[in-house]
Amino acid sequence: MFEHKLTTVIIDNNIAELKKLSTRLNKTAKFSIVGKSTTGKHGISLIHNFTPQLVFINVDLIDINGLEFVKILRSRNIFTQIVFVADNDKYAFDSLQLEPFDYLIKPIRKDHIQQILERIEFKLEKEELIRKVDLYAKSHSISTKRILKQKKGIIILLLEEIVFCKAELTITLLILKNGKKVRLKTGLNETLKTINSKDFIKISRSYCINSNYLHKIEIDNNKCILYSEGNTWEVPASKCAIKRLEKFITNT
């Protein structure tokens, strides 16, 4: 069982609903509410400051649509678990592309909270185990492998084989250091969850690079130059990602 409380932020422009959900979460003694907000703008600030594990967000915020709110987080490489809260299922289908942890329709019952708690504890325990295995492998010079889904089966790859990932509609294209391309069945976000390595940095909505192959950053052109075994790739990056990469390189 996950031993720590789940750090949580709640965002809902309806103060009464915000208080009601806050009270219900506090009753479980498993959630630590680190921030509450009635606006998306302040909500983003809270998430930046506290990096919560879980965010409950009303889809119909006054200042911003909840889906757009999450797209902003994703563009900034913030992948906290999202639970959408709504009055109806109007946005349920559209939310799927953002891969939320859940989509709840009010009123939120006690069993809804319990189900979310059990699922997220299992997920975090699994991710922590993978992280420990990955750290152990690196510290003992053991190459790490990942099992990735393809349309007609699976492929097992070493992480160091992958130079960068590219989103193509609902699938992910992997570019390998030997120049080969591998098409996966999964979208980019799901693929990155499977890869689960801090070496892989998302530099735009469509691209994620293996930082071990980062050779040069072209600030004026918003590009990352990757290099491996005589092969060079130019990968477009957002301005925000360029700034983060500069800090990343400075601190490594």
C-alpha positions as CSV (number, residue, x, y, z in Angstrom):
1,M,0.0,0.0,0.0
2,F,1.2,3.5,-0.9
3,E,2.4,5.0,2.4
4,H,2.4,8.7,1.8
5,K,-0.5,11.1,1.4
6,L,-1.4,12.1,-2.2
7,T,-0.6,15.8,-2.8
8,T,-3.7,17.2,-4.4
9,V,-4.9,20.5,-5.9
10,I,-8.6,21.3,-6.5
11,I,-9.7,23.8,-9.1
12,D,-13.4,24.7,-9.3
13,N,-15.0,28.1,-9.8
14,N,-18.0,27.0,-7.7
15,I,-16.9,27.7,-4.2
16,A,-19.6,25.4,-2.7
17,E,-18.6,22.5,-4.9
18,L,-14.9,23.2,-4.1
19,K,-15.5,23.0,-0.4
20,K,-17.7,19.9,-0.7
21,L,-15.0,18.0,-2.7
22,S,-12.3,19.2,-0.3
23,T,-14.3,17.9,2.7
24,R,-14.8,14.5,1.0
25,L,-11.1,14.1,0.2
26,N,-10.1,15.1,3.8
27,K,-12.3,12.4,5.2
28,T,-10.2,9.7,3.7
29,A,-7.0,10.8,5.4
30,K,-5.2,9.8,2.3
31,F,-5.1,13.1,0.5
32,S,-3.0,16.1,1.3
33,I,-4.7,19.2,-0.3
34,V,-1.8,21.6,-1.0
35,G,-3.9,24.1,-2.9
36,K,-7.4,25.2,-3.9
37,S,-8.4,27.7,-6.6
38,T,-11.5,29.1,-8.2
39,T,-9.6,30.2,-11.4
40,G,-7.5,28.4,-14.0
41,K,-4.8,31.1,-13.9
42,H,-4.2,30.7,-10.1
43,G,-4.6,26.9,-10.5
44,I,-1.6,26.8,-12.9
45,S,0.4,28.8,-10.4
46,L,-0.4,26.4,-7.7
47,I,0.6,23.4,-9.8
48,H,3.9,25.1,-10.7
49,N,4.6,25.8,-7.0
50,F,3.5,22.5,-5.5
51,T,3.8,19.9,-8.3
52,P,0.9,17.9,-6.9
53,Q,0.5,14.2,-7.8
54,L,-3.2,14.7,-8.5
55,V,-5.4,17.6,-9.7
56,F,-9.2,17.7,-9.6
57,I,-10.4,20.3,-12.1
58,N,-13.8,21.5,-13.2
59,V,-14.1,21.3,-17.0
60,D,-16.2,24.5,-17.1
61,L,-14.0,27.0,-15.4
62,I,-15.0,30.6,-16.0
63,D,-11.6,31.9,-17.2
64,I,-10.6,28.8,-19.2
65,N,-12.0,25.5,-20.4
66,G,-10.6,22.7,-18.3
67,L,-9.4,20.8,-21.4
68,E,-7.4,23.8,-22.6
69,F,-6.0,24.2,-19.1
70,V,-4.6,20.6,-19.2
71,K,-3.2,21.3,-22.7
72,I,-1.2,24.2,-21.2
73,L,0.2,21.9,-18.5
74,R,1.2,19.3,-21.1
75,S,2.9,21.9,-23.3
76,R,5.0,22.8,-20.2
77,N,5.9,19.2,-19.6
78,I,3.7,18.9,-16.5
79,F,2.1,15.4,-16.4
80,T,0.4,15.4,-13.1
81,Q,-2.6,13.0,-12.9
82,I,-5.8,14.8,-13.9
83,V,-9.3,14.1,-12.8
84,F,-11.9,16.1,-14.7
85,V,-15.1,17.0,-12.7
86,A,-18.2,18.0,-14.7
87,D,-21.9,18.4,-14.6
88,N,-22.4,16.1,-17.6
89,D,-20.5,14.0,-20.1
90,K,-20.3,16.8,-22.8
91,Y,-16.5,16.9,-22.8
92,A,-15.9,13.2,-21.8
93,F,-14.9,12.1,-25.4
94,D,-12.8,15.1,-26.1
95,S,-10.9,14.7,-22.9
96,L,-9.7,11.2,-23.9
97,Q,-6.9,12.7,-26.1
98,L,-5.4,14.2,-22.9
99,E,-5.4,10.8,-21.2
100,P,-6.9,12.0,-17.9
101,F,-6.9,9.7,-14.9
102,D,-10.6,9.9,-14.7
103,Y,-13.7,11.9,-15.7
104,L,-16.3,12.3,-12.9
105,I,-19.8,13.5,-13.2
106,K,-21.3,15.4,-10.2
107,P,-22.4,14.6,-7.6
108,I,-19.2,12.9,-6.6
109,R,-19.9,10.0,-4.3
110,K,-17.7,8.5,-1.6
111,D,-17.2,5.3,-3.7
112,H,-15.9,7.4,-6.6
113,I,-13.2,8.9,-4.3
114,Q,-12.3,5.4,-3.0
115,Q,-12.0,4.0,-6.5
116,I,-9.7,6.8,-7.6
117,L,-7.6,6.4,-4.4
118,E,-7.1,2.6,-5.0
119,R,-6.2,3.0,-8.6
120,I,-3.8,5.9,-8.2
121,E,-2.0,4.2,-5.3
122,F,-1.5,1.1,-7.5
123,K,-0.3,3.3,-10.3
124,L,2.2,5.2,-8.2
125,E,3.5,2.0,-6.5
126,K,4.1,0.5,-10.0
127,E,5.8,3.7,-11.2
128,E,8.0,3.8,-8.1
129,L,9.0,0.1,-8.6
130,I,9.9,0.9,-12.3
131,R,11.9,3.9,-11.2
132,K,13.9,1.9,-8.6
133,V,14.6,-0.9,-11.1
134,D,15.8,1.8,-13.6
135,L,18.1,3.4,-11.0
136,Y,19.4,0.0,-10.0
137,A,20.1,-0.9,-13.6
138,K,21.9,2.4,-14.3
139,S,24.0,2.1,-11.1
140,H,25.1,-1.4,-12.1
141,S,25.7,-0.6,-15.7
142,I,22.8,-2.8,-16.8
143,S,21.0,-1.7,-20.0
144,T,17.4,-1.0,-19.5
145,K,14.7,-2.5,-21.7
146,R,11.1,-1.5,-22.4
147,I,8.3,-3.5,-23.9
148,L,6.4,-1.3,-26.4
149,K,3.1,-2.0,-28.1
150,Q,2.9,-2.2,-31.9
151,K,-0.2,-2.7,-34.1
152,K,0.5,-6.4,-34.5
153,G,2.5,-7.3,-31.4
154,I,5.2,-5.8,-29.2
155,I,8.8,-4.8,-29.6
156,I,11.5,-4.8,-26.9
157,L,14.0,-1.9,-27.1
158,L,16.9,-0.7,-25.0
159,L,16.3,2.9,-24.0
160,E,19.7,3.9,-25.4
161,E,18.5,2.7,-28.8
162,I,15.9,5.5,-29.0
163,V,17.1,9.0,-30.2
164,F,13.7,10.7,-30.2
165,C,9.9,10.1,-30.3
166,K,7.5,11.8,-32.6
167,A,3.7,11.9,-32.3
168,E,1.8,11.1,-35.5
169,L,-2.0,11.4,-34.9
170,T,-2.8,8.6,-32.5
171,I,0.5,6.7,-32.8
172,T,4.1,7.3,-31.9
173,L,7.1,7.1,-34.3
174,L,10.4,6.1,-32.7
175,I,13.7,7.1,-34.4
176,L,16.5,4.8,-33.4
177,K,20.2,5.6,-33.3
178,N,20.8,3.2,-36.2
179,G,18.5,5.3,-38.4
180,K,15.6,2.9,-38.3
181,K,12.0,3.9,-37.6
182,V,9.6,2.0,-35.4
183,R,5.8,2.7,-35.3
184,L,4.0,2.1,-32.1
185,K,0.3,1.6,-31.4
186,T,0.3,4.0,-28.5
187,G,0.1,7.8,-28.4
188,L,3.1,9.9,-27.3
189,N,2.0,10.4,-23.7
190,E,1.3,6.7,-23.2
191,T,4.6,5.9,-24.8
192,L,6.5,8.2,-22.5
193,K,4.8,6.6,-19.5
194,T,6.1,3.3,-20.6
195,I,9.6,4.7,-21.2
196,N,9.5,6.3,-17.8
197,S,12.9,7.8,-17.9
198,K,14.1,11.3,-16.9
199,D,16.5,11.2,-19.9
200,F,13.6,11.6,-22.2
201,I,12.4,15.3,-22.4
202,K,9.3,16.5,-24.2
203,I,10.3,19.5,-26.2
204,S,6.9,20.2,-27.9
205,R,3.5,18.6,-28.2
206,S,4.8,16.3,-30.9
207,Y,8.4,15.6,-30.0
208,C,10.3,14.1,-27.1
209,I,14.1,13.6,-27.2
210,N,16.6,11.4,-25.5
211,S,18.8,14.0,-23.8
212,N,21.8,11.7,-24.1
213,Y,21.9,12.5,-27.8
214,L,21.4,16.2,-27.5
215,H,24.4,17.8,-29.4
216,K,23.3,21.4,-29.9
217,I,20.5,23.8,-29.3
218,E,19.7,26.4,-32.0
219,I,18.0,29.1,-30.0
220,D,17.2,31.4,-33.0
221,N,15.6,28.5,-35.0
222,N,14.0,26.7,-32.0
223,K,15.7,23.5,-32.9
224,C,17.5,20.7,-31.1
225,I,20.3,19.0,-33.0
226,L,20.7,15.3,-32.0
227,Y,23.8,13.2,-32.9
228,S,24.6,9.5,-32.8
229,E,27.1,7.3,-34.7
230,G,27.5,9.7,-37.6
231,N,23.8,10.5,-37.9
232,T,22.3,13.9,-37.2
233,W,18.7,14.9,-36.7
234,E,17.1,18.3,-36.4
235,V,14.0,18.3,-34.1
236,P,11.7,21.4,-33.6
237,A,11.3,22.6,-30.1
238,S,9.0,25.2,-28.4
239,K,10.5,28.3,-27.0
240,C,9.6,27.2,-23.4
241,A,11.4,23.9,-24.0
242,I,14.5,25.6,-25.3
243,K,14.7,27.6,-22.1
244,R,14.3,24.5,-20.0
245,L,16.9,22.6,-22.0
246,E,19.4,25.4,-21.4
247,K,18.8,25.1,-17.6
248,F,19.0,21.3,-17.9
249,I,22.4,21.4,-19.7
250,T,23.7,24.0,-17.2
251,N,22.8,21.8,-14.2
252,T,24.2,18.5,-15.6
